[in-house]
């Protein structure tokens, strides 16, 4: 339970920008593509489910009346 050292606490500059030390290298393009697919596929699936639910609800409301 000692005090945190300066290496574990990010330094805040006078402008309020957090400096985490040396800049990270650019991410691998293949990793970016995988990350995009990881987000895009579930988002697309959710959109299909929402559109399908709207179609089902709309058809149910247009059903025969007065029978």
Buried (B, 14 or more C-beta within 10 A) or exposed (E): EEEEEEEEEEEEEEEEEEEEEEEEEEEEEEEEEEEEEEEEEEEEEEEEEEEEEEEEEEEEEEEEEEE
